[in-house]
Structure formats: C-alpha cells, structure tokens
Amino acid sequence: MLPILREINLVLRSYVFRPNINEFMRKLKNSELGRLDVEDFKKTEKVPLIVVLDNIRSLHNIGSVFRTSDAFLIEKIYLCGITAQPPHKEIHKTALGATESVDWEYFDTTMEAVKKLQMEGVHVMAIEQAENSTSLQDFNIAPSQKYAIIMGNEVKGVQQEVVSACDAVIEIPQYGTKHSLNIAVTAGVVIWDLFKKMRF
C-alpha cells in the first residue's frame, strides 16, 4: 500500500473505532457532586494544615483562600494584621460561603500567630523565595505532624521578621520571567501539593 493511502486508512480507522466521547465526558450536575453542607463540613476530619495570611490587602485574595481551604478540608485560617475579616461582601464574592464552613481566627500581628502555633507544636513554614528554602516538590510530610503555611502581602511578601521566626521556608519553583504568583494562585498550588502528600 502506498504511504499516502496507508495514512488515509489509519485516519479513517481512528474515526470508525473512536468511542463516542460524549458518553465518557458528560459534565456532572451540582446534585451529583457530593457536596457537604456546612454542618457536615464542620464534623468532617480536616487535613492538619493551617493557612496564615500575613497582611493580605486584597479582599478577593482572602475570599479565594477561604474557598480553596474549603475544597481541601483545611483545619483553620489565621487572618493577621491588615487582612480583612468576614463578614464582608467583597470577601464573599470569591469565598462563596466558605467563610461559614472554614474556621478562622484573627491576630493583630503575624508574629503572634507564629508564636501561638509553635507553642502548640505546629511546624510553621513561610511560602517565600529565600536563602536555604526547600522546593515545594522536595518537601516531605512527617507523619502525625501539624503544619502551618504563611502567605505574604501582595507587594512585600512575608515579613522578614516572620520568615526568620519560621521553622522552614517553602518555595514554588518558577521558570519564566516574573517569578511572582498571585496569593490566590500560590495558595492553590501549595495547598493542593500538601493535601496530596497528607491524604494520598
């Protein structure tokens, strides 16, 4: 068989034997998602992870972190410094009710939150670009250890005083021209990675 005919034959066969993709990729309805209500969420065992927001100025970023924390069963969020507190309509726009499901606590300063966590035996980590940081993919979870991750201000990042007080610094490796991610994106990347390591 000529090469061009062989190619046409292979293309035709792929169409003939291709399964109906619609049968395998139907979008699920909301009623099929197995969503918890707030009461059931509160009773569900949480991932041993606390998210600390260090002077986050964007209300939409705060709401997004609540929503991500709800999705991955995060134990609690600490709101520090200028970080706004629920209820707030701008937080609600992105949180979509997650401020009701995810527990949170406010601290005047991030250092207060760090000291409290460390006194309770929590391993506190800044998510930052710093000397002697550990790449996210190389960070290993210790069994039965509780962790806290600190997300910093949109402009200044995690305060140096806070970074210095942490038990470790975790860095998301980046390979482009910016080496800067939005807080909501950073939280999503780190929380998902740690969730996988803790649960799977």
C-alpha positions in Angstrom: 0.0 0.0 0.0 1.3 3.5 -0.9 2.3 5.6 2.1 -0.4 8.2 1.5 -3.1 5.5 1.3 -1.8 3.9 4.5 -2.1 7.3 6.2 -5.6 7.8 5.0 -6.6 4.3 6.1 -5.3 5.0 9.6 -7.2 8.2 9.9 -10.4 6.6 8.7 -10.0 3.7 11.1 -9.5 6.1 14.0 -12.8 7.7 13.3 -14.6 4.4 12.8 -13.4 2.9 16.1 -13.3 6.1 18.2 -15.8 5.8 21.1 -18.5 8.5 21.5 -16.6 10.9 23.6 -19.9 12.4 25.0 -20.7 9.2 26.8 -17.5 9.4 28.8 -17.1 13.1 29.5 -20.6 14.3 30.5 -20.4 17.2 32.9 -21.8 16.4 36.3 -24.8 18.3 37.7 -24.5 20.1 41.0 -26.6 17.4 42.6 -24.0 14.7 41.6 -21.0 16.4 43.2 -21.5 15.0 46.7 -21.2 18.4 48.3 -21.2 18.7 52.1 -23.4 21.1 53.9 -21.7 23.4 56.4 -22.8 21.2 59.4 -21.3 18.1 57.8 -18.1 20.0 56.8 -17.6 21.0 60.4 -17.8 17.4 61.5 -15.5 16.0 58.8 -11.9 15.2 59.7 -9.7 18.0 58.5 -6.2 18.0 56.9 -3.7 19.0 59.7 -2.9 22.3 57.9 -3.4 25.9 59.0 -3.2 28.8 56.5 -1.8 32.1 57.8 -2.5 35.3 55.9 0.2 37.9 56.6 -1.2 41.4 55.9 -3.2 40.5 52.7 -4.7 43.6 51.3 -6.9 42.1 48.5 -10.4 41.1 49.7 -10.7 38.9 46.7 -7.5 37.0 47.5 -8.8 36.4 51.0 -12.0 35.1 49.7 -10.2 32.8 47.3 -8.0 31.4 50.0 -11.2 30.6 52.0 -12.7 28.8 49.0 -9.6 26.8 48.3 -9.3 25.9 52.1 -12.9 24.7 52.0 -12.2 22.5 48.9 -9.3 20.7 50.6 -10.6 20.5 54.2 -8.1 22.9 55.7 -8.3 23.0 59.5 -8.2 26.7 60.0 -7.2 30.1 58.6 -5.4 32.8 60.7 -6.1 36.3 59.5 -3.3 38.7 60.6 -2.7 42.4 60.6 -4.5 44.3 57.8 -6.0 41.2 56.5 -9.8 41.8 56.5 -12.2 39.6 58.4 -15.6 38.2 57.4 -18.3 39.0 57.0 -17.5 41.3 54.1 -19.3 41.4 50.7 -16.1 41.6 48.7 -14.7 38.6 50.5 -18.0 36.8 49.9 -17.7 37.4 46.2 -14.9 34.9 45.9 -15.4 32.8 49.0 -19.0 31.9 48.0 -19.9 30.9 51.5 -16.6 29.3 52.5 -16.3 31.8 55.4 -19.1 29.9 57.0 -17.5 26.5 56.7 -13.8 27.1 57.3 -12.8 28.1 60.9 -10.8 31.3 61.2 -9.2 33.4 63.8 -7.8 37.0 63.8 -4.4 38.1 65.2 -3.2 41.7 65.5 0.2 40.6 64.2 1.5 37.6 62.3 4.2 37.1 64.9 1.5 36.5 67.5 0.1 33.8 65.3 3.5 32.2 64.7 4.4 32.1 68.4 1.0 30.5 69.2 1.4 27.9 66.5 4.9 27.0 67.6 3.9 26.7 71.2 1.3 24.2 70.1 4.0 22.1 68.3 2.9 23.2 64.8 5.7 23.2 62.1 5.4 26.8 60.6 6.6 27.4 57.1 6.7 30.7 55.1 5.9 30.4 51.4 8.6 32.7 50.1 11.7 33.0 48.0 14.6 32.9 50.4 18.1 31.5 51.1 18.0 27.9 52.1 14.4 27.4 51.0 13.1 24.0 50.1 11.4 23.5 46.8 7.8 22.5 47.2 8.2 19.3 45.3 11.1 18.2 47.6 9.2 18.9 50.8 8.2 15.7 52.6 5.4 15.4 55.2 6.2 13.9 58.6 3.5 11.5 59.9 1.2 13.0 62.6 2.8 16.4 62.3 0.6 19.5 62.0 1.7 22.3 59.6 1.1 25.9 59.0 1.9 27.8 55.8 2.2 31.6 55.7 1.2 33.6 52.6 2.6 37.1 52.5 1.5 40.6 51.4 0.9 41.1 47.6 3.7 43.6 47.4 6.2 42.9 50.2 5.6 39.1 50.7 6.1 37.5 54.1 7.7 39.9 56.5 11.4 39.2 57.1 10.8 39.0 60.9 8.2 36.3 60.3 10.4 34.4 57.8 13.2 34.4 60.3 10.9 33.0 63.0 9.6 30.2 60.8 10.8 26.5 61.0 11.3 26.4 57.2 10.7 28.2 54.0 9.0 26.6 51.1 9.5 27.9 47.6 7.4 27.2 44.5 9.9 26.7 41.6 9.2 29.1 38.7 10.9 29.2 35.4 9.6 32.2 33.5 10.4 35.9 33.6 8.2 37.0 36.5 9.0 34.7 39.5 5.9 36.1 41.1 2.5 34.5 41.6 -0.8 35.9 42.9 -1.6 35.0 46.5 -4.7 33.0 45.5 -2.7 31.0 42.9 0.1 30.4 45.4 -2.3 29.2 48.0 -3.9 26.8 45.5 -0.6 25.3 44.3 0.8 24.8 47.9 -2.4 23.6 49.5 -3.1 21.1 46.7 0.5 19.8 46.9 0.4 19.4 50.7 -3.1 17.9 50.6 -1.9 15.2 48.2 1.1 14.4 50.4 -1.1 14.3 53.6 -4.0 12.3 52.2 -2.5 10.1 49.4 
